[in-house]
Amino acid sequence: MAEYYAVIDRDEDGQYFAYVPELPGCQTCGETMEELLENLEEAIGLYLEVVEHPREFPNVRKVAVG
């Protein structure tokens, strides 16, 4: 089982959005967090069916400012 980081946000209307930085173009949305996570799992699965070799994970770091 592979694991991927997902960036999750919520808009003014309360809808959730997510994308997977490691899988360019892999994104989805949902009305609830539960729906979003179900949709995200499906989106990742479909992405991996189409793309044979996802690119290497981008380096993510915490950066202090100020």
N, C-alpha and C positions, 0 to 999 in steps of 0.2 A: 504494500500500500504506500503510495507516494503522498507527501504532504506539501502544500503550497501556501505561501503567505497571500492573503487577500487584503486589499485596502477597501474599507467599508465606510460609506458616508450616508448621510440622510439629508434630504432636501426640505425646503420650507413646508411642503405639503405632507411630510412624514414618510415619504417613500424611501426605501433603502436602495442603494446602488453599491456595486462592488466590482473590482477588477483585480486581475492577478498579474502583477508586474512581470513575473517570470514567463508568462504566456501572453505575448502581445496580441491584443484584440479580444482576449477572453474576458468578457464582462457580462453582467446581468443585473437584474433589479427584482424587487419584491415589495409587496405591501407591508409585510411583517418581517422581523428578523428570521423567524422560522422558514418562511417562504423564500427569503433571500438565500439562506444557506442551502435549502433544497435545490433551488435554481442554480446556485453556484456549483454544487457538486455535479449536477447534470451538465452545465456549461464546460467544466473542466474535463469531464469524461468525453464529451463530444469533441472538444478541442484536441485531445490526445488521440482520438481516433483518426483525425484528419492530418495532424502534424506529426511526422515520425520522430523528429528530433527537436524538442523544444530547446530554445537557446539557454545557455548557462544562466543561472540566477544572478541578477544584478546585485552588486554589493550594497547592502543597506546599512547605514550607520546613523547613530544619534549624533547631532552636531550642536554644540553649545554656542549660543550667540549672546553677546553683550557682556 
